[in-house]
Amino acid sequence: QLGQDFYFADVESQRNYSSFITILNPPGARSANVTISYIAGGAQIATTTLVAAAGQRATASPMAQGVNQTSAVYVHSDQPVMVERPTYFSTSRSNINGPVTGANSIAGTKSPGKDWLFAEGYTGLNFHEYIVLANFDSSNPANVTVNLEYSNGATYPTTVTVAPQSQYFFDVNRASAGFAQSTTAVSAEVSSDVPVVAQRQEYFRYNGTIPGGTDVIGQPGPAKSSYSFAEGYTGSGFSEYLTLQNPNTTSQDVIVRLYMANSITTEQVVTVGPQTRVTLDVNAMVLPIVRAASRAGYAVSLSVTAINGTIMAERPMYFNYHNMAQGGTDVVGYNR
C-alpha cells in the first residue's frame, strides 16, 4: 500500500554491503518531496531530501551520504509513495561453513509498533538468525521482550533495552544456545513498552551449498485468521516450506490449502500447539499428488486459515535454479 511514512529497522551499508532506498511515486500524482533520516547510536547521523516526480522512481544511497555502517531509516513523503530497501551483500558467519552472498529487498512498515510476530526462524548448522530492533523515539528507551517459541512447545523470553534512536541486534543463535530446551526451528514474538520496528535477518548456506540471506519486517500483532501465498514451486532445485506460529495460549486448528494447475486442490488440517512453531514441507505435500496426477504440476499457491482463532504464517523457499543461481526468499503471507 502507498503511504507517507516508512520505517526500516536495519539498512546495512558497511563493508561488503550495498543498500539503497527506492521510491515509487505513481503516475497521476504530484511530485513528492521525500526526507530520509538515518539513526544509529543514539542520534540522527544523516538526513537527505529528494524529489520523486510523478510516475517515476527515485533512488537514494546511504553510502552517498557518508553512512558506512548499520542504521535504522525513517522515510517521510508529502505525497503517497511506495518505499523499498534492496540490499546486496557478501559476508561470513562463524557457524556457517563458507562465504555467504546474496540479496534481498523489503518494503518498509508504515509505523513502529508494540507487537511483532515472526513465524520463520532457524538456528541449525549453516544458519544464523538475528532480530534487529530499532527505537526511533528520540527520548524514551524501549524495554523489549523477545519471546522465542520453539517447535517442542518450549518458550524462552528475554528482555533487552533499546536506547533512544538506536538499534539492538538480538542474536537468536546465541540466545537459543543458552536455553537447554531450544530446538533449531523457532518462531518469535516481540513486545515492547515503546513502539519499535522489528526485522528478522537470516544468513545461510542451505544444505551446506546454497548461500543467501532473507530479511523480513515482522507481522504487526495481533495475529490474523488467514494468509495467502501466490508463489510457490516444488520442482527440481527448489525446496519450499510453510512455517506456522501460534502465539496464543491455546491450540489452533489450521486449514492449509494447496492450489495447483488444472484446478487440482488439496487441503490438510494442522494443529499448532500454544506458543509453538510448526513447519510443513510443501515439497513433501506436492510430490505424491504429482505422481498420481502429473497434470497438477509443481507450481503451487497456498492459503492458510485458522478455524476458530488466529495464526501467523511465512513461506521460506530455497533454490538452485538450473545450477546457475542459488539463494532463498521468505515472505509473510498476505492477510486481510
LOKE-207099 format. One line per field, with one value per residue (C-alpha): residue number from 0; residue in one letter; y negated, z negated, x negated. Coordinates in steps of 0.1 Angstrom, whole numbers, plus 5000, padded with zeros to 4 digits. Layout:
REM residues N
n	[NUM, ...]
res	[A, ...]
y	[Y, ...]
z	[Z, ...]
x	[X, ...]
***
This chain:
REM residues 336
n	[0, 1, 2, 3, 4, 5, 6, 7, 8, 9, 10, 11, 12, 13, 14, 15, 16, 17, 18, 19, 20, 21, 22, 23, 24, 25, 26, 27, 28, 29, 30, 31, 32, 33, 34, 35, 36, 37, 38, 39, 40, 41, 42, 43, 44, 45, 46, 47, 48, 49, 50, 51, 52, 53, 54, 55, 56, 57, 58, 59, 60, 61, 62, 63, 64, 65, 66, 67, 68, 69, 70, 71, 72, 73, 74, 75, 76, 77, 78, 79, 80, 81, 82, 83, 84, 85, 86, 87, 88, 89, 90, 91, 92, 93, 94, 95, 96, 97, 98, 99, 100, 101, 102, 103, 104, 105, 106, 107, 108, 109, 110, 111, 112, 113, 114, 115, 116, 117, 118, 119, 120, 121, 122, 123, 124, 125, 126, 127, 128, 129, 130, 131, 132, 133, 134, 135, 136, 137, 138, 139, 140, 141, 142, 143, 144, 145, 146, 147, 148, 149, 150, 151, 152, 153, 154, 155, 156, 157, 158, 159, 160, 161, 162, 163, 164, 165, 166, 167, 168, 169, 170, 171, 172, 173, 174, 175, 176, 177, 178, 179, 180, 181, 182, 183, 184, 185, 186, 187, 188, 189, 190, 191, 192, 193, 194, 195, 196, 197, 198, 199, 200, 201, 202, 203, 204, 205, 206, 207, 208, 209, 210, 211, 212, 213, 214, 215, 216, 217, 218, 219, 220, 221, 222, 223, 224, 225, 226, 227, 228, 229, 230, 231, 232, 233, 234, 235, 236, 237, 238, 239, 240, 241, 242, 243, 244, 245, 246, 247, 248, 249, 250, 251, 252, 253, 254, 255, 256, 257, 258, 259, 260, 261, 262, 263, 264, 265, 266, 267, 268, 269, 270, 271, 272, 273, 274, 275, 276, 277, 278, 279, 280, 281, 282, 283, 284, 285, 286, 287, 288, 289, 290, 291, 292, 293, 294, 295, 296, 297, 298, 299, 300, 301, 302, 303, 304, 305, 306, 307, 308, 309, 310, 311, 312, 313, 314, 315, 316, 317, 318, 319, 320, 321, 322, 323, 324, 325, 326, 327, 328, 329, 330, 331, 332, 333, 334, 335]
res	[Q, L, G, Q, D, F, Y, F, A, D, V, E, S, Q, R, N, Y, S, S, F, I, T, I, L, N, P, P, G, A, R, S, A, N, V, T, I, S, Y, I, A, G, G, A, Q, I, A, T, T, T, L, V, A, A, A, G, Q, R, A, T, A, S, P, M, A, Q, G, V, N, Q, T, S, A, V, Y, V, H, S, D, Q, P, V, M, V, E, R, P, T, Y, F, S, T, S, R, S, N, I, N, G, P, V, T, G, A, N, S, I, A, G, T, K, S, P, G, K, D, W, L, F, A, E, G, Y, T, G, L, N, F, H, E, Y, I, V, L, A, N, F, D, S, S, N, P, A, N, V, T, V, N, L, E, Y, S, N, G, A, T, Y, P, T, T, V, T, V, A, P, Q, S, Q, Y, F, F, D, V, N, R, A, S, A, G, F, A, Q, S, T, T, A, V, S, A, E, V, S, S, D, V, P, V, V, A, Q, R, Q, E, Y, F, R, Y, N, G, T, I, P, G, G, T, D, V, I, G, Q, P, G, P, A, K, S, S, Y, S, F, A, E, G, Y, T, G, S, G, F, S, E, Y, L, T, L, Q, N, P, N, T, T, S, Q, D, V, I, V, R, L, Y, M, A, N, S, I, T, T, E, Q, V, V, T, V, G, P, Q, T, R, V, T, L, D, V, N, A, M, V, L, P, I, V, R, A, A, S, R, A, G, Y, A, V, S, L, S, V, T, A, I, N, G, T, I, M, A, E, R, P, M, Y, F, N, Y, H, N, M, A, Q, G, G, T, D, V, V, G, Y, N, R]
y	[5000, 4964, 4942, 4912, 4928, 4959, 4974, 4999, 5014, 5020, 5007, 5022, 5001, 5012, 5030, 5057, 5044, 5022, 5009, 4985, 4967, 4969, 4948, 4951, 4921, 4934, 4918, 4891, 4879, 4847, 4846, 4860, 4842, 4870, 4868, 4898, 4899, 4924, 4931, 4951, 4950, 4925, 4899, 4890, 4895, 4883, 4869, 4862, 4849, 4856, 4850, 4880, 4868, 4882, 4915, 4920, 4939, 4922, 4939, 4929, 4944, 4942, 4946, 4914, 4896, 4909, 4936, 4966, 4986, 5002, 4978, 4976, 4955, 4933, 4921, 4893, 4881, 4853, 4874, 4911, 4932, 4967, 4974, 5004, 5012, 5036, 5049, 5068, 5085, 5108, 5118, 5147, 5161, 5183, 5211, 5211, 5232, 5209, 5175, 5161, 5139, 5128, 5101, 5093, 5065, 5054, 5029, 5005, 5007, 4978, 4972, 4986, 5009, 5027, 5062, 5081, 5117, 5140, 5175, 5184, 5188, 5214, 5217, 5251, 5258, 5232, 5208, 5176, 5156, 5121, 5100, 5063, 5039, 5002, 4975, 4943, 4924, 4895, 4896, 4928, 4962, 4992, 5023, 5051, 5088, 5113, 5145, 5174, 5201, 5235, 5265, 5286, 5261, 5246, 5207, 5185, 5148, 5124, 5087, 5061, 5023, 5004, 4969, 4939, 4935, 4968, 5004, 5036, 5068, 5098, 5129, 5157, 5184, 5172, 5169, 5204, 5219, 5207, 5224, 5262, 5268, 5250, 5265, 5254, 5243, 5212, 5185, 5152, 5127, 5092, 5070, 5035, 5008, 4982, 4986, 5001, 5018, 5054, 5070, 5106, 5114, 5149, 5158, 5194, 5220, 5243, 5279, 5265, 5254, 5228, 5193, 5165, 5143, 5135, 5103, 5095, 5070, 5087, 5090, 5064, 5081, 5094, 5125, 5128, 5155, 5161, 5157, 5162, 5170, 5167, 5180, 5215, 5241, 5276, 5289, 5299, 5275, 5259, 5265, 5248, 5247, 5232, 5221, 5216, 5198, 5199, 5170, 5178, 5197, 5223, 5247, 5236, 5258, 5246, 5255, 5254, 5255, 5261, 5248, 5264, 5265, 5277, 5269, 5296, 5287, 5304, 5295, 5305, 5297, 5290, 5284, 5259, 5260, 5229, 5207, 5233, 5234, 5260, 5265, 5280, 5294, 5283, 5304, 5335, 5325, 5318, 5347, 5375, 5355, 5351, 5388, 5396, 5368, 5353, 5325, 5310, 5297, 5284, 5248, 5242, 5214, 5217, 5204, 5207, 5203, 5207, 5224, 5207, 5184, 5167, 5178, 5164, 5178, 5174, 5191, 5197, 5211, 5222, 5227, 5238, 5225, 5246, 5247, 5210, 5191, 5200, 5184, 5182, 5160, 5156, 5137, 5132, 5142, 5116, 5111, 5092]
z	[5000, 5007, 4977, 4965, 4938, 4940, 4914, 4917, 4886, 4904, 4936, 4940, 4957, 4941, 4959, 4984, 4981, 5006, 4997, 5014, 5007, 5037, 5040, 5065, 5070, 5091, 5123, 5119, 5085, 5077, 5073, 5039, 5015, 4996, 4965, 4955, 4919, 4907, 4870, 4850, 4817, 4801, 4828, 4862, 4882, 4916, 4935, 4971, 4992, 5028, 5052, 5068, 5099, 5106, 5124, 5117, 5095, 5072, 5055, 5025, 5013, 4976, 4988, 5008, 4975, 4958, 4939, 4940, 4911, 4900, 4893, 4890, 4915, 4915, 4948, 4949, 4981, 4985, 5011, 5010, 5024, 5021, 5005, 5005, 4993, 5016, 5001, 5017, 4996, 4992, 4956, 4933, 4900, 4876, 4877, 4915, 4935, 4963, 4977, 4977, 5006, 5018, 5019, 5005, 5006, 4982, 4982, 4952, 4925, 4920, 4883, 4853, 4831, 4797, 4810, 4839, 4850, 4868, 4878, 4895, 4878, 4879, 4859, 4870, 4888, 4916, 4904, 4884, 4873, 4859, 4849, 4853, 4830, 4838, 4814, 4833, 4802, 4795, 4757, 4744, 4741, 4752, 4730, 4755, 4747, 4774, 4767, 4786, 4793, 4803, 4821, 4789, 4772, 4750, 4748, 4738, 4732, 4730, 4722, 4736, 4736, 4768, 4763, 4780, 4817, 4816, 4829, 4810, 4827, 4809, 4818, 4819, 4823, 4792, 4771, 4781, 4773, 4737, 4734, 4728, 4742, 4775, 4809, 4842, 4856, 4838, 4840, 4821, 4807, 4799, 4775, 4763, 4739, 4765, 4802, 4821, 4855, 4856, 4886, 4889, 4908, 4916, 4933, 4945, 4967, 4972, 4973, 4970, 5006, 5013, 4999, 4992, 4968, 4961, 4944, 4933, 4912, 4887, 4890, 4867, 4839, 4832, 4853, 4882, 4891, 4927, 4951, 4988, 5009, 5046, 5054, 5047, 5066, 5057, 5088, 5091, 5074, 5052, 5016, 5002, 4966, 4948, 4912, 4888, 4855, 4828, 4804, 4784, 4752, 4766, 4796, 4830, 4858, 4892, 4927, 4953, 4989, 5019, 5053, 5083, 5121, 5138, 5108, 5086, 5050, 5017, 4980, 4947, 4912, 4888, 4851, 4838, 4800, 4778, 4784, 4808, 4842, 4869, 4902, 4932, 4961, 4991, 5015, 4995, 4998, 5035, 5049, 5041, 5059, 5090, 5091, 5091, 5115, 5134, 5148, 5113, 5119, 5094, 5091, 5061, 5043, 5006, 4983, 4945, 4924, 4886, 4880, 4848, 4839, 4852, 4866, 4882, 4915, 4936, 4967, 4969, 5002, 5012, 5048, 5071, 5104, 5133, 5114, 5123, 5095, 5058, 5029, 5008, 5002, 4974, 4972, 4947, 4962, 4975, 4949, 4949]
x	[5000, 4989, 4982, 4963, 4942, 4920, 4896, 4868, 4851, 4818, 4802, 4767, 4741, 4708, 4681, 4693, 4729, 4747, 4781, 4805, 4837, 4860, 4891, 4920, 4943, 4972, 4985, 5011, 4998, 4980, 4942, 4933, 4908, 4891, 4869, 4848, 4834, 4807, 4804, 4778, 4761, 4785, 4785, 4797, 4765, 4776, 4805, 4812, 4841, 4851, 4879, 4897, 4915, 4950, 4948, 4911, 4887, 4861, 4832, 4812, 4779, 4768, 4732, 4736, 4745, 4714, 4733, 4710, 4725, 4757, 4785, 4823, 4841, 4873, 4887, 4913, 4930, 4956, 4974, 4984, 4955, 4941, 4906, 4884, 4849, 4828, 4795, 4767, 4741, 4711, 4703, 4694, 4706, 4687, 4713, 4717, 4692, 4682, 4689, 4725, 4735, 4769, 4795, 4829, 4855, 4882, 4909, 4909, 4935, 4959, 4952, 4934, 4954, 4955, 4961, 4944, 4946, 4922, 4932, 4900, 4866, 4838, 4806, 4792, 4760, 4751, 4779, 4775, 4806, 4809, 4838, 4830, 4849, 4850, 4862, 4870, 4881, 4857, 4861, 4875, 4857, 4877, 4879, 4884, 4892, 4882, 4902, 4887, 4913, 4899, 4913, 4914, 4937, 4909, 4907, 4877, 4884, 4855, 4859, 4835, 4833, 4830, 4818, 4835, 4826, 4807, 4807, 4802, 4791, 4806, 4786, 4812, 4785, 4767, 4799, 4810, 4776, 4781, 4815, 4815, 4850, 4844, 4850, 4834, 4868, 4880, 4907, 4906, 4930, 4915, 4934, 4923, 4934, 4924, 4932, 4903, 4897, 4885, 4869, 4855, 4824, 4813, 4780, 4775, 4759, 4789, 4778, 4743, 4741, 4768, 4757, 4781, 4799, 4835, 4849, 4884, 4901, 4924, 4961, 4976, 4996, 5021, 5020, 5046, 5070, 5059, 5030, 5024, 4993, 4995, 4960, 4946, 4926, 4915, 4898, 4862, 4838, 4865, 4873, 4905, 4917, 4946, 4939, 4968, 4966, 4993, 4986, 5018, 5021, 5045, 5040, 5052, 5065, 5054, 5065, 5037, 5050, 5028, 5039, 5022, 5026, 5058, 5080, 5063, 5065, 5059, 5060, 5046, 5057, 5028, 5030, 5005, 5000, 4999, 4969, 4955, 4939, 4948, 4930, 4947, 4925, 4945, 4924, 4934, 4971, 4970, 4949, 4973, 5000, 4978, 4970, 5007, 5017, 4988, 5010, 5011, 4975, 4950, 4962, 4984, 5002, 5012, 5039, 5038, 5069, 5072, 5105, 5115, 5087, 5055, 5022, 4990, 4976, 4945, 4931, 4894, 4881, 4846, 4834, 4807, 4820, 4805, 4772, 4767, 4784, 4787, 4804, 4835, 4865, 4890, 4923, 4951, 4984, 5008, 5036, 5068]
***
